[in-house]
Amino acid sequence: MARVTTAEVSVIIVENPSSKDLQGFIDTANAIVDEVFSGVTISAPLLAQIEKYLAAHFFHLSEPLVGIERIDTAWKEYSKGLLGEGLKFTEFGQQALAIDFTGTLAKLSSTRPGATFGVVGEQDMNYPT
């Protein structure tokens, strides 16, 4: 059973998603916390906080990774992060890592294989108008 509610997670997410949108991310965070913290000595309130930030992390990953903001003739292109950064990809994942004083999440992140992808050749710099 999840340690956090959709209301508790939505408080920390700026986008303010609906409860239905968040439940899947809470379920994922709960399954991960149950699995990786099994047998680890850590308080229930701290596990709930970790679960909350993991759920927000997974929600944030579902949003577009790259965006362009345009005001009149000025524009700004941004990227949320680099794929392969694991929990460091979002501020919510970073917070989950920071409050996990056991280092369990950090160990999990450092043992996963990764890959780096890049673009070869010319890039089209014609941005939408």
PyMOL commands that set and color helices and strands:
alter all, ss='L'
color gray80, all
select helices_A, chain A and resi 6-12+19-36+44-61+86-89+91-99+104-111
alter helices_A, ss='H'
color red, helices_A
select strands_A, chain A and resi 66-71+74-79
alter strands_A, ss='S'
color yellow, strands_A
deselect
rebuild
show_as cartoon
